[in-house]
């Protein structure tokens, strides 16, 4: 997950918003309250790895408040990691389109809300 706070201009004023880059499954958990994926744990190593991942996920979300999802623009990272630097031009273009889609969906939702 990567988070970036920004000021986003909308027709009803300047509204603080944040961009959040996650996988499609992570976006479903945060925005749509979907159940997280289950993992098979067969060894102590599996358990330790799952525990570390849970702690890191909780740490990255601990600053969120209950209404933060309303001002969060979710962008599907397409599974690209923040340390993945050898991206093809095709994947870079897909990421740009994913960003545009996330912003477009946010403003469609924002415009559909009763004022």
Backbone as JSON, one array per atom type, in Angstrom:
{
  "sequence": "XXXXXXXXXXXXXXXXXXXXXXXXXXXXXXXXXXXXXXXXXXXXXXXXXXXXXXXXXXXXXXXXXXXXXXXXXXXXXXXXXXXXXXXXXXXXXXXXXXXXXXXXXXXXXXXXXXX",
  "N": [[0.84, -1.17, 0.0], [0.47, 2.21, -0.75], [0.3, 5.53, 0.26], [-0.86, 8.8, -0.34], [-1.32, 12.02, 0.59], [-3.31, 14.75, -0.51], [-4.5, 17.82, -1.98], [-7.55, 18.07, -3.49], [-9.33, 19.4, -6.14], [-12.71, 20.16, -6.45], [-15.97, 20.76, -7.82], [-17.57, 21.67, -5.75], [-15.84, 22.9, -4.03], [-12.56, 23.07, -2.42], [-11.28, 20.1, -1.35], [-9.85, 18.08, 1.1], [-8.12, 15.2, 0.18], [-7.07, 11.8, -0.25], [-4.81, 9.7, -1.96], [-4.8, 6.31, -2.51], [-2.97, 3.51, -3.11], [-3.54, 0.28, -3.84], [-3.98, -3.3, -4.12], [-6.64, -4.79, -6.08], [-8.11, -6.52, -4.41], [-7.41, -5.58, -1.85], [-8.46, -3.0, -1.98], [-11.18, -3.61, -2.09], [-11.52, -4.62, 0.49], [-11.04, -2.34, 2.12], [-12.72, -0.24, 1.07], [-15.17, -1.45, 0.39], [-15.69, -3.14, 2.45], [-15.15, -5.87, 2.23], [-14.5, -9.34, 2.94], [-11.3, -10.32, 4.07], [-8.81, -12.18, 2.2], [-8.3, -15.64, 2.84], [-5.64, -17.54, 4.26], [-3.66, -20.44, 3.87], [-2.08, -22.03, 6.49], [0.58, -23.88, 7.22], [2.89, -24.31, 8.6], [5.33, -23.28, 11.08], [6.84, -21.22, 9.95], [5.08, -20.23, 7.95], [3.11, -19.24, 9.65], [4.56, -17.26, 11.09], [5.24, -15.52, 8.98], [2.68, -14.71, 8.11], [1.85, -13.39, 10.42], [3.67, -11.22, 10.56], [2.99, -9.89, 8.17], [0.35, -9.19, 8.77], [0.74, -7.41, 10.91], [2.15, -5.36, 9.59], [0.21, -4.56, 7.71], [-1.8, -3.66, 9.45], [-0.46, -1.54, 10.66], [-0.16, 0.23, 8.51], [-2.72, 1.05, 8.19], [-3.62, 2.08, 10.55], [-3.85, 4.8, 11.04], [-6.14, 5.62, 9.86], [-9.43, 6.98, 9.91], [-12.93, 6.44, 10.65], [-14.46, 7.7, 8.65], [-12.7, 8.21, 6.6], [-12.65, 6.8, 4.19], [-14.42, 8.09, 2.55], [-13.12, 10.23, 1.49], [-11.08, 9.2, 0.07], [-9.23, 8.31, -2.71], [-9.13, 5.5, -4.42], [-6.73, 3.54, -6.01], [-6.0, 0.96, -8.17], [-3.22, -0.97, -7.84], [-2.44, -2.95, -9.47], [-1.02, -5.09, -8.58], [1.65, -4.37, -8.58], [4.63, -3.87, -6.88], [6.08, -1.5, -4.54], [8.79, -1.57, -4.69], [9.41, -2.51, -7.13], [11.07, -2.02, -9.94], [11.64, -2.57, -12.59], [9.72, -2.1, -14.8], [7.69, -2.74, -17.61], [6.94, -0.82, -20.58], [4.32, -1.26, -21.32], [3.1, -2.12, -18.9], [3.49, 0.18, -17.37], [1.81, 1.95, -18.77], [-0.63, 0.68, -18.26], [-0.8, 1.09, -15.5], [-1.03, 3.89, -15.41], [-3.53, 4.16, -16.67], [-5.06, 2.78, -14.79], [-4.85, 4.54, -12.64], [-6.21, 6.77, -13.69], [-8.74, 5.64, -13.96], [-9.39, 5.09, -11.27], [-9.51, 7.72, -10.2], [-11.53, 8.8, -11.8], [-13.74, 7.15, -11.05], [-13.97, 7.9, -8.38], [-14.75, 10.63, -8.55], [-17.13, 10.34, -9.96], [-18.63, 8.98, -8.06], [-18.58, 10.95, -6.05], [-19.96, 13.05, -7.3], [-22.47, 11.88, -7.47], [-23.52, 11.88, -4.97], [-25.98, 13.09, -2.65], [-26.39, 16.58, -2.11]],
  "CA": [[0.0, 0.0, 0.0], [1.12, 3.51, -0.76], [-0.69, 6.56, 0.54], [-0.39, 10.14, -0.64], [-2.32, 13.03, 0.88], [-3.27, 15.82, -1.49], [-5.68, 18.66, -2.07], [-8.22, 17.76, -4.75], [-10.32, 20.41, -6.46], [-14.0, 19.68, -6.92], [-16.86, 21.9, -8.08], [-18.11, 22.19, -4.5], [-14.79, 23.45, -3.17], [-11.31, 22.34, -2.23], [-11.53, 19.06, -0.37], [-8.67, 17.24, 1.31], [-8.32, 13.82, -0.25], [-5.85, 11.0, -0.26], [-4.72, 8.66, -2.96], [-4.35, 5.07, -1.89], [-2.67, 2.5, -4.11], [-3.65, -1.06, -3.29], [-4.5, -4.26, -5.09], [-8.1, -4.8, -6.17], [-8.64, -7.18, -3.21], [-7.24, -4.68, -0.71], [-9.44, -1.92, -2.14], [-12.48, -4.16, -1.7], [-11.57, -4.71, 1.95], [-11.13, -1.01, 2.74], [-13.83, 0.57, 0.6], [-16.43, -2.2, 0.33], [-15.74, -3.98, 3.65], [-15.11, -7.28, 1.85], [-13.72, -10.19, 3.83], [-9.94, -10.54, 3.54], [-8.5, -13.52, 1.72], [-7.8, -16.57, 3.84], [-4.36, -18.17, 3.9], [-3.35, -21.74, 4.44], [-0.89, -21.99, 7.34], [0.99, -25.27, 7.44], [4.15, -24.43, 9.34], [5.66, -22.13, 11.9], [7.28, -20.16, 9.04], [3.85, -19.65, 7.39], [2.47, -18.48, 10.73], [5.37, -16.07, 11.35], [5.09, -14.62, 7.83], [1.33, -14.15, 8.17], [1.82, -12.47, 11.54], [4.39, -10.01, 10.16], [2.17, -9.19, 7.17], [-0.8, -8.62, 9.48], [1.22, -6.25, 11.66], [2.45, -4.3, 8.63], [-1.07, -4.07, 7.18], [-2.47, -2.89, 10.51], [0.29, -0.31, 10.84], [-0.43, 1.15, 7.41], [-4.12, 1.48, 8.24], [-3.99, 2.51, 11.9], [-4.1, 6.23, 11.06], [-7.41, 5.9, 9.19], [-10.63, 7.2, 10.71], [-14.06, 5.73, 10.05], [-15.0, 8.38, 7.47], [-11.63, 8.49, 5.64], [-12.91, 6.18, 2.89], [-15.21, 9.03, 1.76], [-12.22, 11.18, 0.83], [-9.94, 8.44, -0.42], [-9.27, 7.89, -4.1], [-8.47, 4.21, -4.47], [-6.13, 3.22, -7.3], [-5.54, -0.42, -8.22], [-1.78, -1.03, -8.14], [-2.25, -4.08, -10.39], [-0.06, -6.01, -7.98], [3.02, -3.85, -8.67], [5.19, -3.52, -5.58], [6.78, -0.21, -4.53], [10.21, -1.8, -4.96], [9.51, -3.14, -8.46], [11.54, -0.93, -10.79], [11.82, -3.01, -13.98], [8.39, -2.14, -15.4], [7.62, -2.57, -19.06], [6.13, 0.33, -20.99], [2.92, -1.7, -21.3], [2.64, -2.09, -17.52], [3.43, 1.6, -16.98], [0.58, 2.5, -19.35], [-1.76, 0.11, -17.51], [-0.85, 1.78, -14.21], [-1.59, 5.22, -15.67], [-4.97, 3.97, -16.9], [-5.64, 2.41, -13.5], [-4.96, 5.78, -11.87], [-7.29, 7.57, -14.26], [-9.99, 4.96, -13.63], [-9.66, 5.32, -9.85], [-9.91, 9.12, -10.01], [-12.83, 8.96, -12.46], [-14.74, 6.5, -10.21], [-14.15, 8.71, -7.17], [-15.53, 11.83, -8.85], [-18.49, 9.9, -10.3], [-19.29, 8.73, -6.77], [-18.73, 12.23, -5.35], [-21.03, 13.8, -7.97], [-23.77, 11.22, -7.3], [-23.97, 12.06, -3.57], [-26.87, 14.23, -2.42], [-25.65, 17.7, -1.48]],
  "C": [[0.89, 1.23, 0.0], [0.04, 4.55, -0.58], [-0.06, 7.9, 0.25], [-1.51, 11.12, -0.36], [-2.17, 14.19, -0.09], [-4.51, 16.69, -1.33], [-6.28, 18.43, -3.44], [-9.31, 18.78, -4.97], [-11.58, 19.75, -6.97], [-14.91, 20.89, -7.04], [-17.47, 22.47, -6.81], [-17.01, 22.59, -3.52], [-13.55, 22.57, -3.12], [-11.51, 21.35, -1.09], [-10.27, 18.25, -0.15], [-9.0, 15.81, 0.92], [-6.99, 13.09, -0.19], [-5.95, 10.0, -1.39], [-4.19, 7.43, -2.25], [-4.18, 4.03, -2.98], [-2.63, 1.14, -3.44], [-4.04, -2.01, -4.41], [-6.02, -4.21, -5.07], [-8.72, -5.44, -4.92], [-8.52, -6.29, -1.98], [-8.23, -3.52, -0.78], [-10.82, -2.4, -1.72], [-12.61, -4.26, -0.19], [-11.78, -3.34, 2.58], [-12.4, -0.27, 2.35], [-15.16, -0.15, 0.73], [-16.62, -3.13, 1.51], [-15.83, -5.46, 3.31], [-14.24, -8.05, 2.85], [-12.33, -10.41, 3.25], [-9.76, -12.0, 3.09], [-7.95, -14.38, 2.85], [-6.53, -17.21, 3.34], [-4.25, -19.51, 4.58], [-2.06, -21.61, 5.24], [-0.56, -23.42, 7.73], [2.25, -25.42, 8.28], [4.34, -23.19, 10.21], [6.09, -20.95, 11.03], [6.07, -19.46, 8.41], [3.17, -18.75, 8.42], [3.23, -17.17, 11.0], [5.23, -15.05, 10.22], [3.72, -13.95, 7.83], [1.21, -13.13, 9.3], [2.51, -11.15, 11.19], [3.57, -9.21, 9.15], [0.96, -8.53, 7.81], [-0.4, -7.37, 10.25], [1.5, -5.08, 10.72], [1.17, -3.71, 8.03], [-1.8, -3.2, 8.21], [-1.78, -1.55, 10.72], [-0.03, 0.7, 9.74], [-1.85, 1.68, 7.42], [-4.51, 2.09, 9.58], [-4.33, 4.0, 11.98], [-5.48, 6.58, 10.48], [-8.53, 6.07, 10.21], [-11.81, 6.59, 9.98], [-14.59, 6.39, 8.78], [-13.93, 8.69, 6.42], [-11.91, 7.9, 4.26], [-13.65, 7.15, 1.98], [-14.33, 10.05, 1.03], [-10.94, 10.51, 0.34], [-10.18, 8.02, -1.86], [-8.44, 6.61, -4.18], [-7.98, 3.93, -5.89], [-5.58, 1.8, -7.22], [-4.07, -0.43, -8.67], [-1.44, -2.16, -9.1], [-1.21, -5.07, -9.88], [1.39, -5.57, -8.04], [3.47, -3.41, -7.28], [5.94, -2.19, -5.66], [8.27, -0.36, -4.82], [10.44, -2.47, -6.32], [9.83, -2.05, -9.47], [11.64, -1.31, -12.27], [10.48, -3.18, -14.69], [8.48, -1.97, -16.91], [6.79, -1.34, -19.38], [4.65, -0.02, -20.97], [2.35, -1.64, -19.88], [2.54, -0.66, -17.0], [2.14, 2.24, -17.51], [-0.66, 1.96, -18.64], [-1.91, 0.78, -16.15], [-1.43, 3.18, -14.36], [-3.09, 5.12, -15.87], [-5.69, 3.59, -15.62], [-5.82, 3.64, -12.62], [-6.09, 6.64, -12.38], [-8.65, 6.96, -13.91], [-10.36, 5.2, -12.17], [-10.15, 6.73, -9.58], [-11.3, 9.35, -10.61], [-13.95, 8.36, -11.6], [-15.02, 7.33, -8.96], [-15.04, 9.91, -7.46], [-16.94, 11.48, -9.31], [-19.27, 9.65, -9.02], [-19.56, 10.06, -6.06], [-19.87, 13.04, -5.97], [-22.41, 13.19, -7.77], [-24.33, 11.38, -5.89], [-24.94, 13.22, -3.48], [-26.12, 15.35, -1.7], [-26.46, 18.44, -0.48]]
}
